[in-house]
């Protein structure tokens, strides 16, 4: 079962979040992400074939389980305001695929351009 995390993106602004993944419920032991691959996308629905935006994922510190998610202001500028969905798919070193995080995405219009 994946964790739920909802995202708010302002059109024309940078989006960034840092996630730390733990192997225990008490959040005392981080997962070493050295051999992991990540992919995250925003879509209008869970069944939509169209990707609204790819979320860039960078490993901050693999040994301590940290990754950054980001979308540049230039990439948020052409987005359309509305409600969407996202998830984070993880592939471990053995090739097993899982969904660790999912949720809604609210893309908010902006007045200043």
ROBAZA-490969 format. One record per atom (N, C-alpha, C): residue number from 1; atom name; x, y, z. Coordinates in steps of 0.05 Angstrom, whole numbers, plus 5000, padded with zeros to 4 digits. Example, Ala and Ser with C-alpha at 12.3 -4.5 7.8 and 13.67 -1.06 7.14 Angstrom:
# residues 2
ATOM    nr   atom     px     py     pz
ATOM     1      N   5264   4886   5156
ATOM     1     CA   5246   4910   5156
ATOM     1      C   5264   4934   5156
ATOM     2      N   5257   4955   5142
ATOM     2     CA   5273   4979   5143
ATOM     2      C   5258   5001   5157
***
This chain:
# residues 113
ATOM    nr   atom     px     py     pz
ATOM     1      N   5017   4976   5000
ATOM     1     CA   5000   5000   5000
ATOM     1      C   5018   5025   5000
ATOM     2      N   5011   5044   4983
ATOM     2     CA   5028   5068   4981
ATOM     2      C   5018   5089   5000
ATOM     3      N   5036   5107   5007
ATOM     3     CA   5030   5130   5023
ATOM     3      C   5016   5150   5006
ATOM     4      N   4999   5167   5018
ATOM     4     CA   4985   5188   5003
ATOM     4      C   4999   5215   5009
ATOM     5      N   5005   5229   4987
ATOM     5     CA   5016   5256   4990
ATOM     5      C   5005   5273   4967
ATOM     6      N   4991   5294   4974
ATOM     6     CA   4979   5312   4955
ATOM     6      C   4997   5335   4949
ATOM     7      N   4998   5343   4923
ATOM     7     CA   5016   5363   4913
ATOM     7      C   5000   5388   4904
ATOM     8      N   5012   5412   4909
ATOM     8     CA   5001   5437   4898
ATOM     8      C   5023   5449   4881
ATOM     9      N   5016   5455   4856
ATOM     9     CA   5035   5467   4837
ATOM     9      C   5023   5494   4828
ATOM    10      N   5038   5515   4830
ATOM    10     CA   5029   5541   4820
ATOM    10      C   5041   5544   4791
ATOM    11      N   5024   5550   4772
ATOM    11     CA   5033   5553   4745
ATOM    11      C   5054   5576   4744
ATOM    12      N   5076   5570   4729
ATOM    12     CA   5097   5590   4726
ATOM    12      C   5116   5591   4750
ATOM    13      N   5113   5573   4769
ATOM    13     CA   5131   5572   4792
ATOM    13      C   5146   5545   4793
ATOM    14      N   5169   5545   4806
ATOM    14     CA   5183   5520   4810
ATOM    14      C   5168   5503   4831
ATOM    15      N   5168   5477   4827
ATOM    15     CA   5157   5458   4846
ATOM    15      C   5181   5441   4856
ATOM    16      N   5183   5437   4882
ATOM    16     CA   5204   5420   4893
ATOM    16      C   5194   5408   4920
ATOM    17      N   5201   5383   4924
ATOM    17     CA   5196   5368   4948
ATOM    17      C   5218   5349   4953
ATOM    18      N   5224   5344   4978
ATOM    18     CA   5244   5323   4986
ATOM    18      C   5230   5301   5001
ATOM    19      N   5234   5276   4994
ATOM    19     CA   5223   5253   5007
ATOM    19      C   5245   5237   5020
ATOM    20      N   5240   5227   5044
ATOM    20     CA   5258   5208   5057
ATOM    20      C   5242   5183   5062
ATOM    21      N   5254   5160   5054
ATOM    21     CA   5240   5134   5057
ATOM    21      C   5252   5118   5079
ATOM    22      N   5234   5106   5095
ATOM    22     CA   5242   5090   5118
ATOM    22      C   5232   5061   5115
ATOM    23      N   5246   5043   5128
ATOM    23     CA   5238   5015   5127
ATOM    23      C   5221   5007   5151
ATOM    24      N   5217   5026   5170
ATOM    24     CA   5201   5019   5193
ATOM    24      C   5181   5041   5199
ATOM    25      N   5159   5034   5212
ATOM    25     CA   5138   5053   5218
ATOM    25      C   5146   5076   5237
ATOM    26      N   5166   5071   5253
ATOM    26     CA   5176   5091   5272
ATOM    26      C   5195   5111   5260
ATOM    27      N   5201   5107   5234
ATOM    27     CA   5219   5124   5219
ATOM    27      C   5246   5127   5232
ATOM    28      N   5258   5105   5240
ATOM    28     CA   5285   5105   5252
ATOM    28      C   5306   5094   5233
ATOM    29      N   5298   5078   5213
ATOM    29     CA   5317   5065   5195
ATOM    29      C   5310   5073   5166
ATOM    30      N   5328   5087   5153
ATOM    30     CA   5323   5095   5125
ATOM    30      C   5329   5072   5106
ATOM    31      N   5317   5073   5082
ATOM    31     CA   5322   5053   5062
ATOM    31      C   5346   5063   5045
ATOM    32      N   5366   5046   5041
ATOM    32     CA   5388   5053   5023
ATOM    32      C   5378   5051   4994
ATOM    33      N   5377   5073   4980
ATOM    33     CA   5365   5074   4953
ATOM    33      C   5386   5071   4931
ATOM    34      N   5410   5062   4937
ATOM    34     CA   5432   5061   4918
ATOM    34      C   5424   5047   4892
ATOM    35      N   5411   5024   4893
ATOM    35     CA   5404   5009   4869
ATOM    35      C   5375   5013   4860
ATOM    36      N   5362   5035   4868
ATOM    36     CA   5334   5039   4861
ATOM    36      C   5332   5059   4838
ATOM    37      N   5311   5056   4822
ATOM    37     CA   5304   5074   4801
ATOM    37      C   5276   5085   4806
ATOM    38      N   5271   5110   4800
ATOM    38     CA   5245   5123   4806
ATOM    38      C   5233   5135   4781
ATOM    39      N   5207   5136   4780
ATOM    39     CA   5192   5149   4759
ATOM    39      C   5166   5160   4770
ATOM    40      N   5160   5186   4763
ATOM    40     CA   5135   5198   4773
ATOM    40      C   5123   5214   4750
ATOM    41      N   5097   5212   4748
ATOM    41     CA   5082   5226   4727
ATOM    41      C   5056   5238   4738
ATOM    42      N   5047   5259   4725
ATOM    42     CA   5021   5271   4731
ATOM    42      C   5003   5265   4707
ATOM    43      N   4978   5255   4713
ATOM    43     CA   4958   5249   4693
ATOM    43      C   4931   5260   4702
ATOM    44      N   4913   5262   4683
ATOM    44     CA   4886   5273   4690
ATOM    44      C   4869   5252   4705
ATOM    45      N   4875   5226   4701
ATOM    45     CA   4862   5205   4716
ATOM    45      C   4881   5181   4717
ATOM    46      N   4874   5162   4733
ATOM    46     CA   4891   5138   4736
ATOM    46      C   4892   5122   4711
ATOM    47      N   4872   5124   4694
ATOM    47     CA   4870   5108   4670
ATOM    47      C   4878   5123   4645
ATOM    48      N   4884   5149   4647
ATOM    48     CA   4891   5165   4624
ATOM    48      C   4917   5156   4611
ATOM    49      N   4918   5155   4585
ATOM    49     CA   4943   5149   4570
ATOM    49      C   4961   5173   4567
ATOM    50      N   4950   5197   4572
ATOM    50     CA   4965   5222   4568
ATOM    50      C   4979   5231   4593
ATOM    51      N   5005   5235   4591
ATOM    51     CA   5021   5246   4613
ATOM    51      C   5019   5276   4612
ATOM    52      N   5010   5288   4634
ATOM    52     CA   5009   5317   4635
ATOM    52      C   5036   5329   4640
ATOM    53      N   5052   5316   4657
ATOM    53     CA   5079   5325   4664
ATOM    53      C   5095   5303   4677
ATOM    54      N   5120   5301   4669
ATOM    54     CA   5139   5283   4683
ATOM    54      C   5151   5298   4706
ATOM    55      N   5153   5286   4729
ATOM    55     CA   5166   5298   4752
ATOM    55      C   5195   5289   4752
ATOM    56      N   5213   5308   4753
ATOM    56     CA   5242   5302   4754
ATOM    56      C   5249   5291   4782
ATOM    57      N   5264   5269   4782
ATOM    57     CA   5272   5257   4807
ATOM    57      C   5302   5256   4809
ATOM    58      N   5313   5266   4830
ATOM    58     CA   5342   5266   4835
ATOM    58      C   5347   5253   4862
ATOM    59      N   5368   5236   4863
ATOM    59     CA   5375   5224   4889
ATOM    59      C   5392   5245   4904
ATOM    60      N   5383   5252   4927
ATOM    60     CA   5397   5271   4944
ATOM    60      C   5419   5256   4959
ATOM    61      N   5412   5235   4973
ATOM    61     CA   5430   5219   4988
ATOM    61      C   5419   5191   4989
ATOM    62      N   5429   5174   4972
ATOM    62     CA   5418   5146   4970
ATOM    62      C   5421   5131   4996
ATOM    63      N   5443   5134   5010
ATOM    63     CA   5448   5119   5034
ATOM    63      C   5428   5127   5056
ATOM    64      N   5418   5151   5056
ATOM    64     CA   5399   5160   5077
ATOM    64      C   5371   5161   5066
ATOM    65      N   5366   5149   5043
ATOM    65     CA   5338   5146   5033
ATOM    65      C   5325   5172   5023
ATOM    66      N   5341   5192   5014
ATOM    66     CA   5329   5217   5006
ATOM    66      C   5329   5221   4975
ATOM    67      N   5306   5230   4965
ATOM    67     CA   5304   5238   4937
ATOM    67      C   5290   5265   4935
ATOM    68      N   5296   5280   4914
ATOM    68     CA   5282   5305   4908
ATOM    68      C   5264   5301   4884
ATOM    69      N   5240   5313   4886
ATOM    69     CA   5222   5315   4863
ATOM    69      C   5221   5344   4855
ATOM    70      N   5221   5349   4828
ATOM    70     CA   5219   5377   4820
ATOM    70      C   5207   5379   4792
ATOM    71      N   5196   5403   4787
ATOM    71     CA   5187   5412   4761
ATOM    71      C   5195   5441   4759
ATOM    72      N   5209   5449   4737
ATOM    72     CA   5218   5476   4735
ATOM    72      C   5195   5495   4729
ATOM    73      N   5199   5521   4734
ATOM    73     CA   5178   5541   4728
ATOM    73      C   5172   5541   4698
ATOM    74      N   5192   5537   4681
ATOM    74     CA   5187   5537   4652
ATOM    74      C   5169   5514   4645
ATOM    75      N   5171   5491   4659
ATOM    75     CA   5154   5468   4653
ATOM    75      C   5126   5470   4665
ATOM    76      N   5123   5486   4687
ATOM    76     CA   5096   5490   4698
ATOM    76      C   5080   5511   4683
ATOM    77      N   5094   5529   4669
ATOM    77     CA   5081   5551   4655
ATOM    77      C   5059   5542   4635
ATOM    78      N   5064   5522   4619
ATOM    78     CA   5043   5514   4600
ATOM    78      C   5021   5496   4611
ATOM    79      N   5022   5489   4637
ATOM    79     CA   5002   5471   4648
ATOM    79      C   4975   5485   4651
ATOM    80      N   4954   5469   4651
ATOM    80     CA   4927   5480   4654
ATOM    80      C   4918   5476   4683
ATOM    81      N   4907   5497   4695
ATOM    81     CA   4897   5495   4722
ATOM    81      C   4876   5473   4724
ATOM    82      N   4876   5458   4746
ATOM    82     CA   4856   5437   4750
ATOM    82      C   4866   5417   4770
ATOM    83      N   4851   5395   4771
ATOM    83     CA   4857   5373   4790
ATOM    83      C   4867   5349   4774
ATOM    84      N   4889   5337   4784
ATOM    84     CA   4902   5315   4770
ATOM    84      C   4910   5294   4791
ATOM    85      N   4925   5273   4782
ATOM    85     CA   4935   5252   4799
ATOM    85      C   4964   5247   4793
ATOM    86      N   4978   5236   4813
ATOM    86     CA   5006   5229   4809
ATOM    86      C   5013   5205   4825
ATOM    87      N   5035   5191   4818
ATOM    87     CA   5046   5171   4835
ATOM    87      C   5076   5168   4830
ATOM    88      N   5089   5155   4848
ATOM    88     CA   5117   5150   4847
ATOM    88      C   5122   5120   4846
ATOM    89      N   5132   5111   4823
ATOM    89     CA   5138   5082   4819
ATOM    89      C   5168   5078   4825
ATOM    90      N   5173   5056   4838
ATOM    90     CA   5200   5049   4847
ATOM    90      C   5208   5022   4836
ATOM    91      N   5232   5020   4825
ATOM    91     CA   5243   4994   4816
ATOM    91      C   5267   4989   4833
ATOM    92      N   5268   4967   4847
ATOM    92     CA   5291   4961   4864
ATOM    92      C   5313   4947   4848
ATOM    93      N   5335   4941   4860
ATOM    93     CA   5358   4929   4846
ATOM    93      C   5353   4902   4835
ATOM    94      N   5332   4888   4845
ATOM    94     CA   5325   4861   4834
ATOM    94      C   5304   4863   4812
ATOM    95      N   5295   4888   4805
ATOM    95     CA   5275   4891   4784
ATOM    95      C   5246   4891   4793
ATOM    96      N   5242   4889   4819
ATOM    96     CA   5214   4889   4830
ATOM    96      C   5204   4918   4829
ATOM    97      N   5179   4921   4819
ATOM    97     CA   5167   4948   4816
ATOM    97      C   5145   4951   4836
ATOM    98      N   5143   4975   4848
ATOM    98     CA   5123   4980   4869
ATOM    98      C   5116   5010   4867
ATOM    99      N   5093   5017   4878
ATOM    99     CA   5084   5045   4880
ATOM    99      C   5087   5053   4910
ATOM   100      N   5104   5073   4915
ATOM   100     CA   5108   5081   4943
ATOM   100      C   5091   5104   4952
ATOM   101      N   5086   5122   4933
ATOM   101     CA   5071   5147   4940
ATOM   101      C   5051   5153   4918
ATOM   102      N   5028   5163   4925
ATOM   102     CA   5008   5172   4905
ATOM   102      C   4991   5193   4917
ATOM   103      N   4977   5208   4900
ATOM   103     CA   4959   5228   4911
ATOM   103      C   4947   5246   4889
ATOM   104      N   4935   5267   4898
ATOM   104     CA   4924   5286   4879
ATOM   104      C   4944   5308   4874
ATOM   105      N   4940   5322   4851
ATOM   105     CA   4956   5345   4844
ATOM   105      C   4936   5367   4838
ATOM   106      N   4939   5390   4851
ATOM   106     CA   4923   5413   4844
ATOM   106      C   4942   5433   4830
ATOM   107      N   4936   5439   4806
ATOM   107     CA   4951   5459   4791
ATOM   107      C   4935   5485   4792
ATOM   108      N   4948   5505   4803
ATOM   108     CA   4934   5530   4809
ATOM   108      C   4943   5552   4790
ATOM   109      N   4924   5567   4779
ATOM   109     CA   4929   5589   4761
ATOM   109      C   4943   5612   4776
ATOM   110      N   4956   5628   4761
ATOM   110     CA   4969   5651   4773
ATOM   110      C   4962   5676   4759
ATOM   111      N   4962   5699   4772
ATOM   111     CA   4955   5724   4760
ATOM   111      C   4981   5737   4748
ATOM   112      N   5002   5737   4763
ATOM   112     CA   5027   5749   4754
ATOM   112      C   5042   5731   4735
ATOM   113      N   5050   5743   4712
ATOM   113     CA   5065   5728   4692
ATOM   113      C   5091   5741   4686
***
